[in-house]
Structure formats: structure tokens, C-alpha cells
Amino acid sequence: MHSNGRTKIQTLLLILALVLNPYLVLAQDINLPDMGSPADAVLSKTDEAQIGRSIMQQIRASGTIIDDPQINEYINEIGHRVAAHANESERTFTFFVIDEPSINAFALPGGYIGIHTGLIEATRSEDELAGVLAHEIAHVTQRHLARAIDASQKQSILSTAIMLGAVIAGAAGAGSDVIQGAMAVAQGTQAQQQINFTRDNEYEADRIGINALANAGFDPSGMASFFEVMSGNNTIGSMRVPEFLKTHPVTSSRIAEARNRARFFNTVNTNDTINYGISRARLIVSNQKSPENAVKFYTQKEYRYLTDEERYGLASAYQMAGQLDEAEQIFTALLSANKGVIAYHIGLAEVLFLLDLKEQSKDIYAQAIKLFPRNISLVIHYANTLINLNEAKLAHEILLDLLNNVPPTPEQVRLIAKAAIESNNPAEANYYMAEYRFMVGDLVGGVTFLKRALNIPDLHEIQRIRFEARIDFVREFMTEEQLQQSRRNRS
């Protein structure tokens, strides 16, 4: 978990970037219109997407995004299921999880939805988690950011920028004292009311979100149910108000309206998917203070009374504590009972590898790949195992097949770069590392890797053409300072 000091520094950097020089954040994309110009007060969808990508670069650079392929795949599966029933089908959404114990969620321009690990753990059902995602999705589809900027066009652009920076940084897990300082700077304007989603915006996001929630097959009362959880945590005796309530104020009337709106839909009896329980178990285990605490968390009940998801959590805790035989027994039993759960295949294969039963581990993965081809989490875990078995060429092949068919994350691109270099393919390894640097906003670093690729002996002509074309394309978006720095960086 990142420290408070580190978080405060990240917050200040983000606020300074937004206030003192917006192009420090946006330079990686096509130049945007002057946000202070009355003619450009309302953002286009293209502008929103560019701003969202730029902010995501800052968040990725902070190192706070969870890099767990199973959790990432699950949150995107649920998010896209709800988003498919939102009232703006052409919008592209990206869902990600922030390693932060506070209970919060936030929407960025361009369809980026962030969920704190603390919020996932705080939910009592998959319907509640889907309800939070539905609410954030509605903030995006209803274009509340653009509408807020339009409403505040007569306010000081400096105050608006400070407030926007504070809200985004706060949503990403910043310390409350830093955020309050930024708020104080902006006092005397109405920027806070415009950038913090207004009460009308919150009610609208509830209304639109509940429709999407119900149409996606979830219990439409899931949103109100989670609001009640948050409201219960905001009692007089509470030591700290949940972050979710600071950015999404919940009142009794709002809960009642959400409940009433849910009644317009047919009653549905939903059951949590096993992947919901597994994702929560992975977070619970990883967030314990020690492996022993993780084991203790799941051994408070007799084993026979544990659900399958809890048994998975116990097996994961045993694995983390080095009690591999115990972990192997549980994973074997779970997989024998239900071969349709990908996490059981991965869990058993990982433990077998740690037990030095490497061929058996590889066989488990190979069989699972046949059952679940191009499953993201499965391929990522399998590729890591193959690299450790000195079979990087096969790892490169399965990763290339996957990433040619699904949009990759930066960490997945870095993994295929590792597979390429260990399979003696330095040209492609440098190319992948260039793409990784571009994805995290480092244009100069990315061009440097492409130049290294061009200097490799016996480079194929088709590779040379591809690398040079990529350099020419990226240079179109670089500042003069970046171009000069790139010229100085000779491989």
C-alpha cells in the first residue's frame, strides 16, 4: 500500500499540472482547445477521451492500479455488462481497480471508471458492486463533466482547475488534508458546486444507473442497498466518513428515491457469481497484514462450513504462507468439483509449480487453455509460468495471439516484451517496450526504445519500415522540448 506522503506528493503534482500548465498533463495527446475559451467551454467527446487518457497516464504512473489479471478481468466483465445497457452504446469504457482501502469509486472523462479495493470489500453482494458501477457509468453517459464546465464557464478558470484537480486526486486516494487545502484556495467561487457532481447530477446518475442495472439482469435495488451500507458507516460514532460519501453525498431521501425507482422493475432473484466471491477473496488475502493473518481470517469457521469462495481464499492464504500441501489439497478438491472456474485451474497450477511439480503445472495450464482459449487472466498466468520454465518462445506466441485480439494493458505489453527478449527477439522486445512507454505517457522513452530496435543488426526490412513509421507518427504529437530531448538520447 502506498504511503500518505507519497499520495500527497502525487496529489500536489496532479493539481499543479492541471492548474499551472494543463499541457503538462495533455501533451501526450493531440493539443486540446483552450479550456478557458468561452467558445470551447463545453467539451466534445473527443476532448473528453483525450483528457481521460491523460489523467489515466498520471494514475498509472503513480503505481496505484491493481495489477491482478483475475480481478481486472472480473471488474471489466461486470462493468461492460452494465455499460452495454446504458443509453450511449458507442461509448468505450475502461474499468480499473485502485489499491486503496478507503471506500470510493470515481468516473473520469472518456469512460474511465475507477473502483477502490476498499469498496469492493465493503460490498455485500454483486448487485451492490454493479450498482456502484452503474452509477459511475451514468455520470459518463450523461456527460456531467462537460455540463459542469458549461455551467461554470463564467467562473475563474483557475478555481475550476484547482477544484477539478482536487476532486480527481481525491478520488484516486489522496489525503484529505491536501484536498481540503485545494478546496480552500477555490473558496469564494462556485467551482466546488460545479465540479463536485451536483445533487441533481447525483439523482440523475442514480436514475439512469438503476435502469441500466435492471436491464443488465442485476437486482435494481442493489444501488440503494449499497447506499444504506454507506449511510450506516456515517454514524455519529464513526471515526471517519467514507470517501464515497464525500464525493457522492447520500441522504435518506436519496436512498428512498432509489428504492422507489427500483420497484418499477420486475423483482429478480439474483445469485452472486463465483468470480465475485473469488475476487473479494483475493483482495482480502492480499490486504491482510501477514500470511498468518490471512490464514486466520478463513480458519475462524470450521472448514465444512466454508463456501467454495471462502475455501479458495483459504487455499490462497495457505499458498501465501508457504503451506503448499494444504493449498494443493484444497485447490485439487475445488477443481475436481467444478472445472468451469478458471481461478481453480490457475490456483492449482501455481501451487504445483511452487511444489516443483513443473510439468504437472504446465499440463494444468495447457488443458485449461483448451477449455478457455484467449482468457486474459489464464493466458497471463500461463505465460509467466512458461517464462519461468525457459519456454519464453511459447509464452511470446500465446501472448501475441491474445494481445492481437483484446486491448492490452501496459503491464501486459511489458510482459510480452519480457517474453520477446528472453526468446532472443530483441527487435520486437524493444518495440513492445516502446509501446509500453507510450501507454504510460513517456513519448521520449518510447522513441528511444524504437531507435534501439532500429540499431539491431540483421533487422528485417518490414520491421524497419514499421518502427520508422511509428517514430514519425509519435513525433507529430511531441513538444519541441520533447523533440530536442529525443535527439539528445542516442542509443
C-alpha positions in Angstrom: 0.0 0.0 0.0 1.4 3.4 -0.9 2.2 5.8 2.0 0.3 9.0 2.8 3.4 11.1 2.0 3.6 9.5 -1.5 -0.1 10.1 -2.1 0.1 13.7 -1.1 3.0 14.3 -3.5 1.0 12.7 -6.3 -1.9 14.9 -5.4 0.1 18.1 -5.5 1.7 17.1 -8.7 -1.6 16.5 -10.3 -3.1 19.7 -9.1 -0.1 21.7 -10.2 -0.2 20.0 -13.6 -3.8 20.9 -14.0 -3.6 24.4 -12.7 -0.2 25.8 -13.7 0.1 24.1 -17.1 -2.6 21.9 -18.4 -0.4 20.8 -21.2 1.9 19.0 -18.8 -0.8 16.5 -18.5 -2.2 16.8 -22.0 1.0 17.0 -24.0 0.9 13.3 -24.8 -2.2 13.7 -26.8 -3.4 16.0 -29.6 -3.4 19.6 -28.4 -6.8 20.4 -26.9 -8.7 23.7 -27.2 -8.1 26.3 -24.5 -10.4 25.3 -21.7 -10.7 29.0 -20.7 -12.1 30.0 -24.1 -15.9 30.6 -24.0 -16.3 29.0 -27.4 -14.8 25.8 -26.2 -16.4 25.7 -22.7 -18.3 22.5 -23.5 -16.1 19.5 -24.2 -16.5 17.4 -27.2 -16.5 13.6 -26.7 -13.1 13.5 -28.4 -11.8 16.1 -26.0 -13.2 14.1 -23.0 -11.4 11.0 -24.3 -8.1 12.8 -24.6 -8.4 14.3 -21.1 -9.3 10.9 -19.7 -6.3 9.2 -21.3 -4.0 11.9 -19.9 -5.3 11.5 -16.4 -5.0 7.8 -16.7 -1.4 8.2 -17.6 -0.9 10.1 -14.3 -2.7 7.4 -12.3 -0.8 4.6 -13.9 2.5 6.4 -13.3 1.6 6.6 -9.6 1.7 2.8 -9.3 -1.7 2.6 -7.5 -3.5 0.5 -10.1 -4.0 -3.2 -9.1 -2.1 -5.5 -11.5 -4.1 -8.6 -10.8 -5.3 -10.1 -14.1 -8.1 -12.0 -12.4 -9.5 -9.0 -10.6 -9.1 -6.8 -13.6 -10.9 -9.2 -15.9 -13.7 -9.6 -13.4 -14.3 -5.9 -12.8 -14.3 -5.2 -16.6 -16.7 -8.1 -17.2 -19.2 -6.7 -14.7 -18.7 -3.1 -15.8 -19.1 -3.8 -19.5 -22.2 -5.9 -18.8 -23.9 -2.9 -17.2 -22.4 -0.4 -19.7 -24.0 -2.4 -22.6 -27.4 -1.3 -21.3 -26.5 2.3 -20.7 -28.1 4.8 -23.1 -25.0 5.5 -25.1 -23.8 2.4 -26.9 -20.9 3.9 -28.8 -19.1 4.9 -25.7 -16.0 2.9 -24.8 -15.4 2.1 -21.1 -12.4 1.0 -19.2 -12.7 -0.2 -15.6 -9.8 -0.4 -13.2 -9.1 -1.1 -9.5 -7.1 1.3 -7.3 -5.1 -0.2 -4.4 -6.7 1.9 -1.7 -8.6 0.7 1.4 -10.9 3.7 1.5 -14.4 3.1 0.1 -14.8 5.1 -3.1 -15.4 5.0 -6.8 -15.0 7.7 -9.5 -15.6 8.4 -13.1 -13.0 10.1 -15.3 -13.7 11.8 -18.7 -13.7 9.5 -21.6 -15.3 6.4 -19.9 -12.6 5.5 -17.3 -14.1 4.1 -14.2 -12.0 3.6 -11.0 -13.0 1.4 -8.1 -11.1 1.3 -4.8 -10.3 -2.1 -3.3 -11.9 -1.0 -0.1 -15.2 -0.5 -1.9 -15.2 -4.0 -3.4 -14.5 -5.5 0.0 -17.3 -3.3 1.5 -20.0 -4.6 -0.9 -22.2 -7.4 0.4 -23.3 -8.7 -3.0 -22.5 -8.5 -6.7 -25.7 -6.4 -7.1 -24.3 -3.7 -4.9 -21.0 -3.6 -6.8 -22.8 -3.5 -10.1 -25.0 -0.7 -8.6 -21.9 1.4 -7.9 -20.5 0.8 -11.4 -23.9 1.7 -12.9 -23.9 5.0 -11.1 -20.4 5.9 -12.3 -21.2 4.8 -15.9 -24.2 7.1 -15.8 -22.0 10.1 -14.8 -20.1 9.4 -18.0 -23.0 8.8 -20.4 -24.8 11.9 -19.1 -21.6 13.9 -19.6 -21.7 15.6 -16.2 -18.1 16.9 -16.6 -18.9 18.8 -19.8 -22.1 20.1 -18.3 -20.3 21.2 -15.1 -17.7 23.1 -17.2 -20.5 24.7 -19.2 -22.3 25.8 -16.0 -19.1 27.2 -14.6 -17.9 29.0 -17.7 -18.3 32.4 -16.0 -16.2 31.3 -13.0 -12.5 31.6 -12.6 -10.7 29.0 -14.8 -8.0 28.9 -12.1 -10.5 27.9 -9.4 -12.1 25.4 -11.6 -8.8 23.8 -12.5 -7.8 23.6 -8.8 -11.1 22.0 -7.9 -11.0 19.5 -10.8 -7.5 18.5 -9.8 -8.5 18.1 -6.1 -11.6 16.0 -6.9 -9.8 13.7 -9.3 -6.8 13.3 -7.0 -9.1 12.7 -4.0 -11.0 10.0 -5.9 -7.6 8.3 -6.7 -6.9 8.1 -3.0 -5.3 11.4 -1.9 -5.0 12.5 1.7 -8.0 14.6 2.9 -5.8 17.4 4.2 -4.2 18.1 0.8 -7.6 18.1 -0.8 -9.0 20.4 1.8 -6.2 22.8 1.1 -7.0 22.9 -2.6 -10.7 23.4 -1.7 -9.8 26.4 0.5 -7.9 28.0 -2.4 -11.1 27.8 -4.5 -13.4 29.2 -1.9 -15.3 32.3 -3.0 -16.3 30.7 -6.3 -19.0 28.2 -7.2 -16.4 25.8 -8.7 -16.9 23.3 -6.0 -20.6 23.0 -6.7 -19.9 22.7 -10.4 -17.1 20.2 -10.4 -18.3 18.1 -7.4 -21.3 16.5 -9.0 -24.3 18.5 -8.0 -27.3 16.9 -6.2 -29.2 16.9 -9.5 -26.4 15.1 -11.2 -26.3 12.5 -8.4 -30.0 11.9 -8.7 -29.8 11.6 -12.5 -26.9 9.2 -12.2 -29.0 7.1 -9.8 -32.0 7.1 -12.1 -30.1 6.2 -15.3 -27.9 3.8 -13.5 -30.8 1.9 -12.0 -32.3 1.4 -15.5 -29.0 0.0 -16.8 -28.7 -2.2 -13.7 -32.1 -3.7 -14.1 -31.7 -4.2 -17.9 -28.4 -5.9 -17.3 -30.1 -8.6 -15.2 -29.0 -7.3 -11.7 -31.3 -6.6 -8.8 -32.2 -2.9 -9.4 -32.3 -2.3 -5.6 -28.5 -3.1 -5.4 -27.7 0.6 -5.7 -29.9 1.7 -2.8 -28.7 -1.3 -0.8 -25.1 -0.1 -1.1 -26.2 3.5 -0.2 -27.6 2.1 3.0 -24.3 0.4 3.8 -22.5 3.7 3.3 -25.1 5.6 5.3 -24.7 3.1 8.2 -21.0 3.8 8.2 -21.6 7.5 8.6 -22.9 7.4 12.2 -22.1 9.8 14.9 -19.7 7.3 16.5 -17.8 6.8 13.2 -14.2 7.8 13.3 -14.1 8.7 9.6 -16.6 9.4 6.9 -16.3 7.1 4.0 -14.7 8.8 1.0 -17.7 7.7 -1.1 -19.9 9.9 0.9 -17.7 12.9 0.4 -17.9 12.7 -3.4 -21.4 11.1 -3.6 -23.5 12.6 -0.7 -26.2 10.1 0.4 -29.3 11.2 2.2 -32.3 9.3 3.4 -34.4 10.9 0.7 -32.0 9.8 -2.0 -32.0 6.2 -0.6 -35.8 6.2 -0.6 -36.0 7.5 -4.2 -33.6 4.8 -5.3 -35.7 2.2 -3.5 -38.9 3.5 -5.1 -37.4 3.6 -8.6 -36.2 0.0 -8.3 -39.8 -1.0 -7.6 -40.8 0.0 -11.1 -38.9 -3.1 -12.4 -39.8 -6.7 -12.0 -38.4 -8.4 -8.9 -35.4 -10.6 -9.7 -33.7 -13.2 -7.6 -30.0 -13.0 -8.3 -27.1 -15.0 -7.0 -23.6 -13.7 -6.8 -21.3 -15.2 -9.5 -18.4 -17.3 -8.1 -16.0 -14.8 -9.7 -17.4 -12.1 -7.4 -16.5 -14.1 -4.3 -13.1 -15.1 -5.7 -12.2 -11.5 -6.5 -13.2 -10.4 -3.0 -11.2 -13.3 -1.5 -8.1 -12.4 -3.5 -8.3 -8.8 -2.2 -9.0 -9.9 1.4 -5.9 -12.2 1.4 -3.6 -9.7 -0.2 -4.7 -6.9 2.1 -4.0 -8.9 5.4 -1.1 -7.7 7.4 0.6 -11.1 7.2 0.1 -14.5 5.7 -0.7 -15.8 9.1 -3.5 -13.3 9.5 -4.8 -14.3 6.1 -5.0 -18.0 7.2 -6.6 -17.0 10.5 -9.2 -14.9 8.7 -10.5 -18.1 7.0 -10.0 -20.6 9.8 -12.3 -18.9 12.2 -15.0 -21.2 10.9 -14.8 -25.0 10.5 -13.8 -25.9 7.0 -17.0 -27.8 6.3 -19.0 -24.5 6.8 -16.9 -22.5 4.4 -18.3 -21.6 0.9 -16.3 -22.6 -2.1 -15.2 -19.0 -2.5 -14.0 -19.0 1.2 -12.2 -22.2 0.6 -10.5 -20.6 -2.4 -9.5 -17.7 -0.1 -8.1 -20.2 2.5 -6.1 -22.0 -0.2 -4.7 -18.7 -1.4 -3.8 -17.8 2.2 -2.1 -21.1 2.7 -0.2 -20.6 -0.6 1.0 -17.1 0.6 2.0 -18.6 4.0 4.1 -21.3 2.3 1.8 -24.1 3.4 1.7 -25.5 -0.1 0.5 -29.1 0.6 -2.6 -27.7 2.4 -3.2 -25.3 -0.5 -2.7 -28.0 -3.1 -5.3 -30.3 -1.4 -8.0 -27.5 -1.4 -7.3 -26.4 -5.0 -7.4 -30.0 -6.2 -10.8 -30.6 -4.5 -12.2 -27.3 -5.8 -11.1 -28.1 -9.4 -12.4 -31.7 -9.2 -15.8 -30.4 -8.2 -16.1 -27.6 -10.7 -13.8 -27.4 -13.8 -15.7 -24.4 -15.1 -13.9 -22.0 -12.7 -10.8 -20.6 -14.3 -9.4 -19.4 -10.9 -9.2 -23.1 -9.7 -7.1 -24.1 -12.7 -4.7 -21.2 -12.1 -4.6 -21.7 -8.3 -3.7 -25.4 -8.6 -1.2 -24.8 -11.4 0.6 -22.1 -9.4 0.9 -24.3 -6.3 2.1 -27.3 -8.3 4.8 -25.1 -9.8 5.9 -23.9 -6.3 6.0 -27.6 -5.2 8.5 -28.2 -8.0 5.9 -30.2 -10.0 6.6 -28.1 -13.0 5.4 -30.4 -15.8 2.2 -31.1 -13.9 1.7 -27.3 -13.5 2.3 -26.8 -17.3 -0.2 -29.6 -18.1 -2.9 -27.9 -16.0 -2.4 -24.7 -17.9 -2.4 -26.4 -21.3 -5.6 -28.2 -20.5 -7.2 -25.0 -19.2 -6.2 -23.1 -22.3 -8.1 -25.6 -24.5 -11.2 -25.1 -22.3 -10.9 -21.3 -22.1 -9.0 -20.0 -25.2 -7.8 -16.4 -25.0 -9.0 -15.9 -21.5 -6.9 -13.0 -20.3 -6.1 -14.0 -16.8 -5.4 -17.6 -17.8 -3.0 -16.6 -20.6 -1.2 -14.1 -18.4 -0.6 -16.6 -15.6 0.4 -19.3 -18.1 2.8 -17.0 -19.9 4.5 -16.1 -16.6 5.0 -19.8 -15.8 6.3 -20.5 -19.3 8.9 -17.8 -19.0 10.0 -19.2 -15.6 10.3 -22.6 -17.3 12.6 -21.1 -20.0 9.9 -21.6 -22.7 9.7 -17.9 -23.5 9.1 -18.5 -27.2 5.8 -20.3 -26.5 4.9 -17.5 -24.0 5.5 -14.9 -26.7 3.3 -16.8 -29.1 0.3 -17.1 -26.8 0.6 -13.5 -25.6 0.8 -12.2 -29.2 -2.3 -14.2 -30.0 -4.1 -12.7 -27.0 -3.0 -9.1 -27.4 -3.8 -9.1 -31.1 -7.4 -9.8 -30.1 -8.0 -7.8 -26.9 -6.9 -4.3 -26.0 -3.8 -4.8 -23.7 -2.9 -3.1 -20.5 0.5 -1.5 -20.1 1.6 -4.4 -17.8 0.6 -7.0 -20.4 2.6 -5.2 -23.0 5.6 -5.2 -20.7 5.1 -8.9 -20.1 5.2 -9.7 -23.8 8.4 -7.5 -24.1 9.9 -9.8 -21.4 8.9 -12.9 -23.3 10.3 -11.5 -26.5 13.7 -10.6 -25.1 14.0 -14.0 -23.3 13.2 -15.8 -26.6 16.0 -13.9 -28.3 13.9 -11.5 -30.2 15.4 -8.1 -29.2 13.8 -6.1 -32.0 10.3 -7.0 -31.0 11.2 -6.6 -27.3 12.3 -3.0 -27.9 9.2 -2.4 -30.0 6.9 -3.7 -27.2 8.8 -1.6 -24.6 8.3 1.4 -26.8 4.6 0.8 -26.8 4.6 0.4 -23.0 6.3 3.7 -22.6 3.8 5.4 -24.9 0.9 3.9 -22.9 2.2 5.4 -19.7 2.8 8.8 -21.3 6.5 8.7 -21.9 6.9 9.6 -25.6 10.6 10.3 -25.4 11.3 7.0 -23.7 9.2 5.2 -26.3 11.0 6.7 -29.2 14.3 5.8 -27.6 13.3 2.1 -27.5 12.3 2.3 -31.2 15.7 3.8 -32.0 17.4 0.9 -30.2 15.3 -1.5 -32.2 16.4 0.2 -35.5 20.1 -0.3 -34.4 19.8 -4.1 -34.1 21.9 -6.0 -36.7 20.1 -8.0 -39.3 16.8 -6.2 -38.7 14.1 -7.3 -41.2 13.1 -4.6 -43.7 9.4 -4.9 -42.7 10.4 -4.3 -39.1 12.5 -1.2 -40.1 9.6 0.3 -42.0 7.2 -0.4 -39.1 9.5 1.1 -36.5 10.3 4.2 -38.5 6.7 4.8 -39.3 5.8 4.6 -35.6 8.5 7.1 -34.8 7.3 9.5 -37.4 3.7 9.2 -36.1 4.6 9.8 -32.5 6.8 12.8 -33.3 3.7 14.6 -34.6 2.4 14.8 -31.0 5.7 15.7 -29.3 6.5 19.2 -28.0 9.6 21.0 -29.2 11.3 20.3 -25.9 10.5 16.6 -26.2 11.8 16.5 -29.7 15.1 18.1 -28.6 15.4 15.6 -25.7 14.7 12.8 -28.1 17.5 14.0 -30.4 19.9 14.0 -27.4 19.0 10.5 -26.4 21.2 8.5 -28.8 21.3 4.7 -28.4 
